[in-house]
């Protein structure tokens, strides 16, 4: 009887290239190669006959001696070996060892009649796959033994390959999970058991290998902000056999909050319900934080771009055929958001409503800074372009552009940023204009100051050599005229300073502008007569009443008349008209002189603006007179504007002031009507020449005058003289003017005296100090004797106590 023995599979360590495996093929589909080893040719023939009868596709190679066996073993072209035990040159067990040594996975069947049970056992231990006793009735068993061994070996090899593939797959999966820092888990829906890999525990703040007792325990560690979302996802996973994935925060047992990415899939039981859910978990905290940081950075960048007045254009192709622009860019140029700027050529005709210009020349789209940066691969810095719109508007933009480079430093696109610098350019032009005007102003001021100084110097020198009455009169006239001119210059400069620092203080009372016009005409009469101008007045019989400062409004009209006189050729015509227009008083000063270009009608009121068509000769003026006019008129709640059709057509200045109902102009009672020329005066100044000269002038006006040269002398003299009016310098030795004033006010007679401060100090704190000390009037040097005499006549009225402080310089 044949003995059928199944041997366990063995893994061969046969060198590569040997036939160590049996081909995996159906025996009825391919030819099975049999090596038949037997020294009896009849037995070989019988066995081959049975093989061919039982196996459809088979080839049999006969081995009858040792040489044939060696050759067959060397070639190895067989799938199954069938050998006898007793051979003339060896034993079947030796043949078995030789085959298994070379081809350990090749099945060997021993078919022999000379063996026994001991031989069979020994052969089986050596790796024999089957043993059949050679008898006539057992010949048909050989094909079945061959097929059975072949199939068992093939199955064993397939199993080994499957196990090897599974082991490799597990190794690869483990490496992948470790590389991704990913853990695996599974949940059995029937037993409710949860299983984790070693890496999941630390994701929940526990030790490696930790497993939650239940799914609910795991869900309790989910951050409350994500709890509902995670529970809904888990419910969907348990109800349906479908994959899921979710990112959520968990609060670890160690107190840390982590982001986990969890995914899973139910494995069904064939009835539509999942039996288990398997999945992975990964700590993605670093990734989420990086994304959040990137999002925050992008948000910050976008906020910066939204806040900054900068338009951005970007193109990701080196040919710059697709230019995307930011909303600010679109708003600046008036194009629709999302427009491809490269496909919208500028220039009208249904295209973009603007054109670019560089240095006044149209800019070709190929020369846009963004395209130059891409073409040359270099940044374009601070390119200034002009944008001209179809509606006449213009913009000045500053453009910076730079190429975008790839990893090989090749240009892949470009980016450009634009900024509207129109306002800055306007300010720059204004500053340049102001600087030019300032330079011209300083030059004219120097000229205006040197001229009267030269005339005064010549007059003094003439008096040194010639003392005749004619020479004295001429020198006196020159010095008086030039001093008045210098005083006017200084007054204008002081007014400019007060206006600039907003320190003008008005003494407001009802005024008839007809009287103001009369005073202004008198102050400019010398210039008008010198130029032989004809002045016509068109004034109503009714008063032109306003609330205003008489000194300042007289200054306004004087400046307008002076301006008309200077810019009208000799023998010109000047008209001063006044009328009531509703609630406004309208004054006009018109001339037939040089005129003003319409584009410069507003500029004439700017500081340091100087006309270029002065008709009266001499220096062009300081350029501040009309600026002072506008400021003073505005302080009175009025307006002033220039009207002219252009050069050579004359100019009209139209002045409007708020009108008030006719009111009786307050009439002051003059002390001079009672005291006459007997009002006693005291002059105190440590500048002896100034004190003596002023005293002499006042004496010539008929006033009794005493002079002191320091504060203590002034106190002593005042105690004896008891003057009605005192003109005091402030910075005197022994006692300053403030001390003198306080002493005077402390005396019974001194409370009725008029105190006038004449000083070089004119700041607000200085004026406040004189007021506190008891002065009635604060004058800032230089002060003309005429003004002093006028003030004395105004204040030496009927005896009344000290009533308050007046800043006569305003």
C-alpha positions in Angstrom: 0.0 0.0 0.0 1.2 3.5 -0.7 1.9 5.8 2.3 0.5 9.4 1.9 2.4 11.7 4.1 2.1 15.6 4.1 5.2 17.4 5.1 5.3 20.9 6.6 6.5 23.6 4.3 10.1 24.7 4.6 11.6 28.0 3.6 14.6 27.4 1.3 17.8 29.3 1.5 18.8 28.1 -2.0 20.9 30.7 -3.9 19.1 32.9 -6.4 18.8 31.3 -9.8 18.2 27.7 -8.7 14.8 26.1 -9.4 13.6 26.2 -5.8 9.9 26.7 -6.5 7.3 24.8 -8.4 5.4 26.8 -11.0 2.0 27.9 -9.8 -0.1 26.5 -12.7 -3.2 24.4 -13.2 -2.0 20.9 -14.2 -4.6 20.7 -16.9 -3.5 23.9 -18.4 0.3 23.6 -18.7 2.7 20.8 -19.2 4.0 19.1 -15.9 7.6 18.1 -16.1 8.4 14.8 -14.4 12.0 13.5 -13.7 11.7 9.7 -13.6 14.8 8.0 -11.9 14.9 4.2 -12.3 17.6 1.8 -13.6 14.9 -0.6 -14.9 13.6 0.6 -18.3 10.5 -1.5 -18.0 9.5 0.1 -14.7 10.1 3.5 -16.2 7.9 2.6 -19.2 5.1 1.5 -17.0 5.3 4.6 -14.8 5.4 6.9 -17.8 2.3 5.1 -19.3 0.4 5.7 -16.1 1.5 9.3 -15.9 0.4 10.0 -19.5 -2.9 8.2 -18.9 -3.8 10.3 -15.8 -2.2 13.7 -16.6 -3.3 15.5 -19.7 -0.2 17.6 -20.2 3.0 15.9 -19.0 6.6 15.5 -20.1 8.8 12.7 -18.7 12.6 12.7 -18.6 14.2 9.3 -17.9 17.3 9.0 -15.8 18.9 5.5 -15.9 22.4 6.2 -14.6 24.5 8.5 -12.5 25.6 10.7 -15.4 22.1 11.3 -16.5 21.1 12.2 -12.9 23.9 14.7 -12.6 23.0 16.4 -15.8 19.3 16.6 -14.9 20.1 18.0 -11.5 22.4 20.6 -13.1 19.8 21.7 -15.6 16.9 21.5 -13.1 14.1 21.5 -15.7 11.6 19.4 -13.8 8.6 20.0 -11.5 8.4 16.6 -9.7 10.9 13.8 -9.2 9.9 10.1 -9.0 12.8 7.8 -7.9 13.3 4.1 -7.1 15.1 3.2 -3.8 17.6 0.7 -5.0 19.6 1.9 -8.0 22.6 0.3 -9.4 24.8 3.3 -8.7 23.2 4.7 -5.5 20.2 4.6 -3.2 17.0 6.6 -3.5 17.7 8.4 -0.2 20.9 9.8 -1.6 19.0 10.9 -4.7 16.5 12.5 -2.4 19.2 14.4 -0.5 20.8 15.6 -3.7 17.5 16.9 -5.1 16.4 18.6 -1.8 19.8 20.1 -1.4 19.5 21.9 -4.7 15.7 22.3 -5.0 14.2 22.1 -1.5 10.7 23.0 -2.7 10.6 20.4 -5.5 8.3 17.4 -4.5 10.0 13.9 -4.6 8.0 10.7 -4.7 9.7 7.4 -3.9 8.2 4.4 -5.9 10.1 1.2 -4.9 9.6 -2.4 -4.3 12.9 -2.9 -2.4 12.2 -0.6 0.5 10.5 -1.2 3.8 8.9 0.8 6.6 12.3 1.9 8.0 13.4 3.2 4.7 10.1 5.1 4.3 10.4 6.7 7.7 14.1 7.6 7.1 13.2 9.1 3.7 10.3 11.0 5.1 12.6 12.6 7.7 14.9 13.6 4.8 12.0 15.5 3.1 10.3 12.9 1.0 6.9 14.0 -0.1 5.3 10.6 -0.7 6.2 6.9 -0.5 4.6 4.2 -2.7 5.3 0.5 -2.7 6.0 -0.8 -6.2 3.5 -3.5 -7.0 1.5 -4.0 -10.2 -1.6 -2.6 -8.7 0.1 0.5 -7.3 1.4 1.8 -10.6 -1.8 3.8 -11.2 -1.2 5.6 -7.8 1.9 7.3 -9.0 0.1 10.0 -11.1 -2.1 10.8 -8.2 0.8 11.0 -5.8 2.6 13.3 -8.2 -0.4 15.6 -8.6 -1.0 15.6 -4.8 2.5 16.5 -3.9 2.7 19.1 -6.5 -0.5 20.7 -5.3 0.6 20.6 -1.6 3.9 22.2 -2.4 2.2 24.9 -4.5 -0.3 25.7 -1.8 2.5 25.8 0.8 4.5 28.3 -1.4 1.5 30.4 -2.0 0.9 30.6 1.7 4.5 31.5 2.4 4.3 34.3 -0.2 1.1 35.6 1.2 2.6 35.6 4.7 5.6 37.4 3.4 3.5 40.0 1.6 1.4 40.5 4.8 4.6 40.8 6.9 6.0 43.3 4.4 2.7 45.2 4.3 2.6 45.4 8.1 6.2 46.6 8.2 5.4 49.3 5.6 2.2 50.3 7.4 4.1 50.5 10.7 6.8 52.7 9.1 4.2 54.9 7.5 2.3 55.3 10.7 5.5 56.1 12.6 6.6 58.6 10.0 3.2 60.3 10.1 3.1 60.0 13.9 -0.2 58.3 13.5 -1.9 55.7 15.7 -4.6 53.1 14.9 -7.7 52.2 16.8 -10.7 50.0 16.4 -14.1 49.6 18.0 -16.2 46.5 18.2 -19.8 47.4 18.0 -21.0 44.1 19.4 -18.6 43.8 22.4 -18.2 47.7 22.7 -14.5 47.1 23.2 -12.1 49.9 22.2 -8.5 49.2 21.2 -5.6 51.7 20.7 -2.1 51.4 19.3 0.7 52.4 21.5 0.8 56.0 20.0 -2.7 57.1 20.8 -2.5 57.3 24.6 -0.1 60.3 24.5 -2.4 62.1 22.1 -4.9 62.3 25.0 -2.2 63.3 27.5 -1.9 59.7 28.9 1.0 57.3 28.9 1.9 55.2 25.9 -0.4 52.1 25.7 -3.3 53.8 27.4 -6.8 52.8 26.2 -10.0 54.5 27.3 -12.5 52.2 29.0 -15.2 53.3 26.6 -15.9 55.5 23.7 -17.8 57.9 26.1 -14.7 58.3 28.2 -12.8 59.3 25.1 -15.5 61.7 24.0 -15.4 63.4 27.4 -11.9 64.6 26.6 -13.1 66.4 23.5 -13.0 70.2 23.8 -16.5 71.5 24.6 -16.4 73.8 21.6 -16.0 70.7 19.3 -17.9 68.1 21.4 -21.2 68.4 19.5 -19.6 68.2 16.1 -17.5 65.1 17.1 -20.5 63.3 18.6 -22.6 63.9 15.5 -19.7 62.5 13.3 -19.4 59.4 15.6 -23.1 58.9 15.4 -23.0 58.9 11.6 -20.1 56.4 11.6 -21.9 53.9 13.9 -25.2 54.2 11.9 -23.7 53.8 8.5 -21.0 51.7 7.0 -19.1 54.7 5.6 -15.7 56.4 6.0 -15.4 59.6 8.1 -12.8 62.1 9.0 -12.7 65.0 11.5 -10.3 67.4 13.1 -11.1 68.4 16.7 -9.5 69.6 19.9 -9.0 67.3 23.0 -8.1 68.4 26.5 -5.4 66.1 27.6 -5.0 64.6 31.0 -1.8 66.6 31.3 -3.8 69.8 30.8 -2.6 70.5 27.3 -5.1 71.1 24.4 -4.2 69.3 21.3 -5.7 69.0 17.8 -6.3 65.5 16.6 -7.2 64.3 13.1 -9.4 61.2 13.4 -10.6 59.0 10.6 -12.3 55.7 10.4 -14.4 53.3 8.4 -16.9 50.7 9.4 -16.3 47.1 8.3 -19.7 45.6 7.5 -21.1 42.2 8.5 -22.8 41.8 5.1 -26.2 43.0 6.4 -25.6 46.7 6.0 -24.4 47.3 9.5 -20.8 47.7 10.5 -19.4 45.1 12.8 -16.3 47.0 13.7 -14.9 50.5 13.1 -11.3 50.8 12.4 -9.4 54.0 11.9 -6.4 56.2 12.6 -5.6 59.2 14.8 -2.9 61.8 14.4 -1.7 64.8 16.5 -2.0 67.8 14.1 -1.6 70.5 16.6 1.6 71.8 15.0 -0.1 71.8 11.6 -3.2 73.6 12.8 -1.1 76.2 14.7 1.0 76.7 11.6 -2.2 77.1 9.4 -3.6 79.5 12.0 -0.4 81.5 12.1 -0.3 81.6 8.3 -4.0 82.7 8.3 -3.2 85.4 10.9 -0.2 86.6 8.9 -2.3 86.7 5.7 -5.1 88.6 7.6 -2.5 91.0 9.0 -1.0 91.5 5.6 -4.4 92.1 4.1 -5.3 94.5 6.9 -2.0 96.4 6.2 -2.8 96.5 2.5 -6.3 97.7 3.3 -5.1 100.4 5.7 -2.2 101.7 3.6 -3.0 103.8 0.7 -1.2 101.5 -1.7 -2.5 99.6 -4.7 -1.0 96.2 -5.5 -0.8 94.5 -8.9 0.6 91.0 -9.3 1.2 88.7 -12.3 2.2 85.0 -12.1 3.4 84.6 -15.7 6.7 85.9 -16.9 5.1 87.5 -20.0 2.8 89.6 -17.7 -0.3 88.7 -19.6 -2.6 88.4 -16.6 -2.4 91.2 -14.0 -4.6 91.0 -10.9 -5.0 94.2 -8.9 -6.2 95.0 -5.4 -9.4 96.8 -4.6 -7.5 100.0 -3.7 -5.8 99.9 -7.1 -9.2 99.5 -8.8 -10.7 102.4 -6.9 -7.8 104.6 -7.6 -8.0 104.1 -11.4 -11.7 103.6 -11.6 -11.7 100.0 -13.0 -14.0 97.1 -12.1 -12.7 94.7 -9.4 -11.4 91.4 -10.9 -10.3 93.1 -14.2 -7.2 91.7 -15.9 -5.3 95.0 -16.2 -3.1 93.5 -18.9 -6.1 93.0 -21.2 -7.4 96.6 -20.7 -5.1 98.9 -22.7 -5.4 102.5 -21.5 -6.4 105.3 -23.7 -10.2 105.8 -24.2 -12.3 104.5 -27.1 -14.2 102.1 -24.8 -11.0 101.1 -23.1 -9.7 102.3 -19.7 -10.6 105.9 -19.1 -7.0 107.0 -18.5 -3.5 107.0 -19.9 -0.1 106.8 -18.3 2.5 109.4 -18.9 6.2 109.6 -18.1 7.9 113.0 -18.2 4.9 114.3 -20.2 5.1 111.5 -22.9 2.5 108.7 -23.3 3.8 105.4 -21.8 3.6 102.3 -23.9 2.1 99.3 -22.1 5.3 97.4 -22.8 7.2 99.9 -20.6 5.0 99.6 -17.6 7.2 99.2 -14.5 5.8 95.7 -13.8 6.8 94.6 -17.3 10.2 96.2 -17.1 10.8 94.3 -13.8 9.8 91.0 -15.3 11.7 91.6 -18.6 15.0 92.7 -16.9 14.7 90.6 -13.8 15.5 93.7 -11.6 13.4 95.9 -9.3 12.1 99.2 -10.5 12.3 101.8 -7.7 10.3 105.0 -7.2 9.1 105.4 -10.8 6.9 108.6 -11.0 4.1 108.5 -13.5 1.2 110.7 -14.3 -2.3 109.3 -14.9 -4.5 111.4 -17.1 -8.2 110.6 -17.1 -10.7 111.3 -19.8 -12.7 113.6 -17.5 -9.7 115.9 -17.1 -8.5 114.7 -13.7 -4.9 113.8 -13.2 -3.0 111.8 -10.6 0.6 111.5 -9.8 1.5 108.0 -8.8 4.7 106.5 -7.4 5.4 102.9 -8.7 7.7 100.3 -7.3 8.0 96.9 -9.0 10.0 93.7 -8.6 10.2 90.4 -10.3 9.0 87.1 -8.8 11.6 84.3 -9.1 11.3 80.5 -9.0 13.8 78.1 -7.3 16.1 78.3 -10.3 16.1 82.2 -10.1 14.1 82.4 -13.3 11.4 85.1 -13.6 8.0 83.6 -13.0 6.0 86.8 -12.7 6.2 90.3 -11.1 4.5 92.5 -8.5 4.0 96.2 -8.4 2.8 98.7 -5.8 1.4 102.2 -6.6 0.8 105.1 -4.3 -1.1 108.3 -5.0 1.3 111.1 -4.3 -0.7 113.8 -5.9 -1.2 115.6 -2.6 2.4 115.3 -1.8 3.4 116.7 -5.2 1.0 119.6 -4.6 2.5 120.3 -1.2 5.9 120.1 -2.7 5.0 122.6 -5.3 3.4 124.8 -2.7 6.6 124.6 -0.5 8.8 125.4 -3.5 6.5 128.4 -4.3 6.6 129.5 -0.6 10.3 129.2 -0.5 10.6 131.3 -3.6 8.3 133.9 -2.2 10.2 133.9 1.1 13.4 134.4 -0.7 11.9 137.3 -2.7 10.3 138.7 0.4 13.6 138.8 2.3 15.3 140.4 -0.7 12.6 143.1 -1.0 12.6 143.6 2.8 16.3 144.2 2.8 15.9 146.6 -0.1 13.0 148.4 1.6 14.9 148.8 4.9 18.2 149.9 3.3 16.7 152.7 1.2 15.2 154.8 4.1 18.3 154.1 6.2 20.4 155.4 3.4 18.3 158.5 3.0 18.3 159.1 6.8 22.1 158.6 6.9 22.5 161.1 4.1 20.3 163.7 5.9 22.3 163.3 9.2 25.6 163.7 7.3 24.2 166.8 5.6 23.3 168.3 8.9 26.8 167.8 10.2 28.2 170.0 7.4 25.3 172.4 6.6 23.1 173.9 9.4 21.1 176.4 7.4 17.3 176.5 7.9 16.7 175.1 4.4 19.0 172.2 5.0 17.5 171.5 8.4 14.0 171.6 7.0 14.9 169.3 4.1 16.7 166.9 6.4 13.7 166.9 8.8 11.3 166.2 5.9 13.5 163.3 4.6 14.0 161.8 8.1 10.3 162.1 8.9 9.2 160.6 5.5 11.7 157.7 5.7 11.0 157.0 9.3 7.3 156.8 8.5 8.1 154.4 5.7 10.2 152.2 8.0 7.4 152.3 10.7 4.9 151.1 8.1 7.2 148.3 7.2 7.6 147.3 10.8 3.8 147.6 11.4 3.2 145.2 8.5 5.8 142.7 9.8 4.2 142.9 13.3 0.7 142.4 11.8 2.1 139.4 9.8 3.4 137.9 13.0 0.2 138.5 14.9 -1.9 137.0 12.1 0.4 134.0 11.8 0.1 133.3 15.5 -3.6 134.2 15.7 -3.0 137.0 18.3 -5.0 139.8 16.7 -7.3 141.4 19.2 -10.1 143.6 17.9 -11.6 146.6 19.7 -15.2 146.3 18.3 -17.7 149.1 18.3 -20.3 150.5 15.9 -18.6 152.3 13.0 -19.6 154.3 9.9 -17.4 152.9 7.1 -17.6 156.3 5.4 -15.5 157.7 8.2 -13.1 154.7 7.9 -12.8 155.4 4.1 -12.0 159.1 4.9 -9.2 158.2 7.3 -7.8 155.6 4.9 -7.8 158.2 2.1 -6.0 160.7 4.3 -3.3 158.1 5.2 -2.6 157.4 1.5 -3.1 160.8 0.1 0.6 161.5 -0.3 1.2 158.5 -2.5 -2.0 159.1 -4.5 -1.0 162.7 -5.1 2.6 161.7 -6.0 1.2 159.4 -8.7 -1.4 162.1 -9.8 -4.3 159.5 -9.5 -7.9 160.7 -9.7 -9.8 159.3 -6.8 -13.6 159.2 -7.1 -15.9 158.4 -4.1 -19.3 156.8 -4.7 -20.8 156.7 -1.2 -24.4 156.9 -0.1 -25.7 159.7 2.2 -26.8 157.2 4.8 -24.3 155.7 7.2 -22.6 152.4 6.3 -22.8 150.9 9.8 -20.8 147.8 10.9 -19.4 146.5 14.1 -15.6 146.7 13.8 -12.2 147.9 14.9 -11.7 151.3 13.4 -7.9 151.1 13.4 -7.9 147.7 11.6 -10.6 148.5 9.1 -8.7 151.8 8.3 -5.7 149.6 7.7 -7.7 147.4 5.3 -8.8 150.3 3.2 -5.4 151.9 3.3 -3.8 148.7 2.0 -6.3 148.5 -0.8 -5.8 152.1 -1.8 -2.0 151.7 -1.6 -2.3 148.6 -3.8 -4.4 150.4 -6.4 -2.0 153.4 -6.4 1.1 151.2 -6.9 -0.4 149.0 -9.7 -2.0 151.9 -11.6 0.0 154.0 -14.1 0.5 157.6 -13.2 -2.6 159.7 -13.7 -4.9 156.7 -13.4 -8.4 156.5 -12.1 -9.4 154.9 -8.7 -12.9 154.6 -7.5 -14.1 153.9 -4.0 -17.7 152.8 -3.8 -19.9 151.7 -0.9 -23.5 150.5 -0.8 -26.0 148.6 1.4 -26.8 145.1 -0.1 -29.4 143.5 2.2 -27.6 142.5 5.4 -24.2 143.3 3.9 -22.2 146.4 3.4 -20.3 146.2 0.1 -17.2 148.3 -0.6 -15.4 148.3 -3.9 -11.9 149.7 -4.6 -11.5 149.7 -8.4 -8.6 150.9 -10.6 -7.8 151.0 -14.3 -4.3 149.7 -13.7 -2.2 146.6 -14.5 -5.0 144.0 -13.8 -4.5 140.4 -12.7 -4.6 137.2 -14.7 -7.7 135.2 -13.8 -5.6 132.2 -12.6 -3.9 134.5 -10.0 -6.9 136.2 -8.5 -6.7 134.0 -5.3 -2.9 134.0 -5.2 -2.7 137.7 -4.6 -4.1 137.1 -1.0 -1.3 134.6 -0.1 1.6 135.5 2.1 4.6 137.0 0.2 2.7 137.1 -3.1 4.0 140.0 -5.1 2.7 141.5 -8.3 4.8 141.5 -11.3 3.3 144.6 -13.0 3.9 147.4 -10.5 3.3 150.7 -12.3 4.6 153.2 -9.7 8.3 152.2 -9.8 10.5 151.3 -6.9 10.6 148.1 -5.0 7.7 145.6 -5.6 6.6 145.6 -1.9 6.7 143.0 0.8 3.8 140.9 -0.6 1.9 140.8 2.7 -0.5 143.7 2.4 -3.4 141.9 0.7 -2.8 138.8 2.9 -3.3 141.1 5.9 -6.4 142.6 4.3 -8.1 139.2 3.9 -7.3 138.0 7.4 -8.6 141.2 9.0 -11.7 141.2 6.9 -12.4 137.5 7.9 -11.8 138.4 11.6 -14.7 140.9 11.1 -16.9 138.2 9.6 -16.6 139.4 6.1 -15.1 138.4 2.7 -12.9 140.0 0.2 -12.1 139.0 -3.4 -10.3 140.3 -6.4 -12.0 140.8 -9.8 -10.1 141.3 -13.0 -10.5 140.4 -16.7 -6.8 140.0 -17.1 -3.6 142.1 -17.5 -4.2 145.7 -18.6 -7.9 145.6 -17.7 -7.7 147.0 -14.1 -8.7 145.4 -10.9 -11.6 145.6 -8.5 -11.5 144.5 -4.9 -14.9 143.7 -3.5 -15.2 143.8 0.3 -18.4 142.6 2.2 -19.0 143.1 5.9 -22.0 142.3 8.0 -24.3 145.3 8.3 -25.8 146.6 11.6 -28.8 148.8 12.1 -27.9 152.5 12.3 -26.7 153.4 15.8 -25.4 156.5 17.3 -21.6 156.5 17.4 -20.4 156.9 20.9 -19.0 160.3 21.5 -16.2 160.6 24.1 -15.8 163.8 26.1 -12.2 165.0 25.7 -10.3 165.9 28.8 -8.5 168.4 26.6 -11.8 170.4 26.4 -11.5 171.0 30.1 -7.8 170.8 30.8 -6.7 172.4 27.5 -3.0 172.4 27.2 -2.5 172.3 31.0 -2.5 168.5 31.2 0.9 167.7 32.7 3.0 165.0 31.3 6.0 162.9 32.5 8.3 161.0 30.2 10.6 158.3 31.7 13.1 156.3 29.5 16.7 155.2 30.2 17.4 156.1 26.5 18.3 159.7 27.1 18.1 160.8 23.4 14.7 159.1 23.0 13.3 160.6 26.3 14.6 164.2 25.5 13.4 164.1 21.9 9.9 162.9 22.9 9.7 165.5 25.7 10.7 168.2 23.2 8.0 167.1 20.7 5.3 167.1 23.4 6.4 170.6 24.6 6.1 171.9 21.1 2.5 170.5 21.1 1.9 172.8 24.1 2.1 170.3 27.0 4.1 170.9 30.2 6.6 168.0 30.3 9.1 166.6 32.8 11.6 163.9 31.8 13.3 161.2 34.0 16.0 158.7 33.0 15.4 155.9 35.4 12.5 154.4 37.4 13.5 155.8 40.8 13.9 159.3 39.4 10.4 159.0 37.7 8.9 158.1 41.1 10.5 161.0 42.8 9.6 163.5 40.1 6.0 162.1 39.8 5.5 162.6 43.6 6.4 166.2 43.2 4.9 166.9 39.7 1.7 164.7 39.9 1.3 164.4 36.2 -2.0 163.7 34.4 -0.3 161.3 32.0 2.9 159.3 32.1 4.8 157.7 29.3 7.0 155.0 30.8 9.6 152.7 29.4 9.5 149.3 31.1 13.2 148.2 31.1 14.7 151.1 33.2 17.4 150.9 35.9 16.8 151.4 39.7 13.0 150.7 39.2 11.4 149.4 36.1 8.3 150.8 34.5 6.0 148.2 36.2 7.3 149.2 39.6 6.7 152.9 38.8 3.1 152.1 37.6 2.3 150.2 40.8 3.6 153.1 42.9 1.5 155.6 40.9 -1.7 153.6 41.2 -1.1 153.3 45.0 -1.3 157.2 45.3 -4.6 159.0 45.5 -3.8 161.3 42.6 -2.3 158.4 40.7 -5.6 156.5 40.3 -6.8 159.2 37.9 -3.6 159.5 35.9 -3.3 157.9 32.4 -0.4 155.5 32.1 1.1 154.6 28.7 3.8 151.9 28.4 6.2 152.5 25.5 8.4 149.4 25.3 10.2 147.1 22.9 8.5 144.1 24.5 5.3 143.1 22.8 4.6 139.4 23.7 1.2 138.5 25.3 2.9 137.9 28.6 4.4 141.4 28.4 1.0 143.0 27.7 -0.5 141.0 30.5 2.2 142.3 32.9 1.6 146.0 32.0 -2.2 145.5 32.4 -1.7 144.0 35.8 0.6 146.8 36.8 -2.1 149.4 36.0 -1.1 150.7 32.5 -3.9 152.0 30.3 -2.2 151.6 27.0 0.6 149.3 25.8 2.7 150.7 22.8 5.4 148.7 21.1 8.4 150.7 19.9 8.9 152.3 17.5 6.0 154.6 17.9 5.6 157.8 16.0 5.2 161.1 17.9 2.0 161.8 15.9 0.4 158.6 17.3 1.5 159.5 20.8 0.1 163.0 20.5 -3.2 161.6 19.2 -3.4 159.2 22.1 -2.7 162.0 24.6 -5.4 164.1 23.1 -7.8 161.2 23.2 -7.2 160.3 26.8 -6.7 163.6 28.6 -10.4 164.2 28.8 -12.6 165.1 31.8 -11.2 163.7 35.0 -12.4 160.2 35.6 -10.8 157.2 37.3 -8.7 154.6 35.6 -11.1 152.5 33.4 -9.0 149.7 31.9 -6.2 148.6 29.7 -5.9 149.2 26.0 -3.4 147.6 23.6 -2.9 150.6 21.2 -0.5 148.6 19.0 -3.5 146.5 17.8 
